[in-house]
Amino acid sequence: MLALSLLAGYITNKLWISETLICLLVGIALRPVLDAVGEEGVLTFDRFTALEEATRVTLGIAVMGVALRLPAGFVTEQWRDLAIVLLPGLVLMWLTGAAIAFGLLGLALLPALLLGAIVAPTDPVVASSIVGGKLAEHSIRAPVRHLISAESAANDGLALLFVMLPLLLLTKAHGEAITEWGLRVLLWEVAGGALLGAAAGLATGRLFVWVKSRPLAEDQSLLSIALALTLTVLAAVRLIDGDGILAVFIAGLMFKREIVGAETRQSHLHGAITRFFDLPAFVLIGISLPWGQWRDLGWAGIAFAAALILFRRLPWWLILSRRLRVVRRREEAMFAGWFGPVGVAAAYYSMLATRPILRCSGPRRAWQFWLRW
C-alpha cells in the first residue's frame, strides 16, 4: 500500500497496467510463500469466508465512492440511459455469459446460467481505474465516464437477482424456487434493502446538513461519515438478509443529494480511502485463485475467458448505444463496451454461490410466515 500510494500518479497516468492488477499479481506471487508456511501457520483462517467478507466490504466502499463522485442529479437526469444499460444490458450480458459457458465449458443449463450471472456485473473497483486519472479525463467525455461508473455500481447489486434465480432452481423444486425468488430475493432482499439504504442515506444527509448549520460538524467529518454510513448500511442490511451492495449505492446517492456542495473539496481524499480498502481485496483474490482447477479446464477455460472479453459486453453496447443520449459517437460506444471489467463483484458472487441457500434464519422465518399467510 505504501509503494502504490507513492507511485499512484505514475501508475494511473503513465503505465498500461492498473493498481488493481498489480495487487492481483502480488497476491499470486504470495500464494506459494503462504502455502509453504502450511495450514498451521498463516493460513489457519477460512480463505473463502475471508474472501467473501472482504469483497463485500470492498464493494460497499467502492459503490459509495461512485455515488459521491457522480455529479448531483446525474442518476435522475440520465435515468433513461441507466435503465437501458442496466435492464436489457445486464440481462444480455448474463445470457451471453451463460451461452458461452454452456457451449465452451459443457455445463448444464442451470450451472451455465449461474456462471453467466456471476460474471455479468461490471466491477466498480476496476472501473474507477479506467475512468479516473488525467489520461481518462483528457480522452473521455465526463458523461460517458459517469455512465460507466454508475452502471458498474448499480449492476453489482442488481446481479443478485440473476445469481439467485439459477441457484434456487438448482436446490429447490421449480415452483418453490420461483416463489422464493419473487418474494424473498426480489421483494425482501433487493427492494427491501434498497428502501433501507435510501432511508439511511436520506436521514444521514439531513442530519449532516442540520449539524453543519449549528455548526456541530466540519467538512472533514464527511469522509468518516460516508465510511461509517457504508459499514452501517452493510451491517443493517446483512441483519435482514438483504442486498447490501445495492443498498449502499442508493444510500450514497441519497446522502449526496442532501449534502450537495460539501463533498467537492474532498473527492481526492475519498479516492485515497477507497484505494486503501479496495486494493488489499485484490491481493486476497490473487492468493485464492484456483490454478489447479483452471488447469483441469485446459484450452476450454482459455477460450471461455477470451469469448467473455470479446462477446459478453461489446456487441450489445454497440447495439444499445444507438438509444443512449450520453454516448454520441461509435468510438465512445466501443470504449464503454470494451471496458466492462470482471473483478471483485464476480469474486463476491462466486463465494456467495458456494454458501447454502439457507443463510439466515430470522428474516427467512419472517418472509415464510408472510408466504404461509
Summary of the structure (lengths in Angstrom):
residues: 373
radius of gyration: 20.6
end to end distance: 53.2
largest distance: 64.7
contacts: 1266
relative contact order: 0.17
helix: 80%
strand: 0%
